[in-house]
Amino acid sequence: MAEKFDVVVIGGGTAGLVTASGSARLGRRVALIEREALGGDCLWTGCVPTKALVASARLA
């Protein structure tokens, strides 16, 4: 059985999560499609500087 959605978001990075969450709050039926961990590269490996701080703390 096919499901119907008002909004389909491809990519669960920062922008995708904000879009999906905002659409759901407005009462839309939302499908979020992500093949990896939610949050995207920026959260897990790129933009968040805490990754470098955690690595440095482990070396100390």
N, C-alpha and C positions, 0 to 999 in steps of 0.2 A: 504494500500500500504506500503510495507516494504521500509525502507530507508537504504542506504549503507553508512558506515563510514570507514575511513582509520584507525582511532584510537578510541577505546572505553576506557575511563578512569573510573574506579570504585572507588569512594571516592573523595570528594571535599575538602580534607584537603590540607595542604601546598604543599605536593608533587604532589597531583592530580591536583591542580590548575596550578602549574608550568608546569607539563607535558602537560595538555590540552592547555594552552596558547602557549607554545613553539611549539607544534604540529600544532596549528592553524596558527602561524606565518610562518611556513614552507609550508603552503598551504594545509595541510591535512584537511579532513572533520572529525570533532571531536564530539563525544558524551560524555558528562560528567554526570555520574550517582551519585547522592547523596541523601540520604533520610532525612538528617537533614540540618541545616544551613551550607552554604559554609564557609570554613575556618577550620573546624574540631575542635576537642577538644583542641588542642594546642592554637588556636586563641581565642576561647570563654571561656575556663575554666582553661586551664593548664599552658602552658609555658609563657604566656605574663604577666609580673609582674605588668602591669598597673592595672589589676583587683584588686590586693591587695592595690595599692596606691589609687585607687578610693574609695574603701571601707573605708580605713583609713581616707581619706579626708571627707567623709560623717559623720564620727563619731566625727571629730574635731569641 
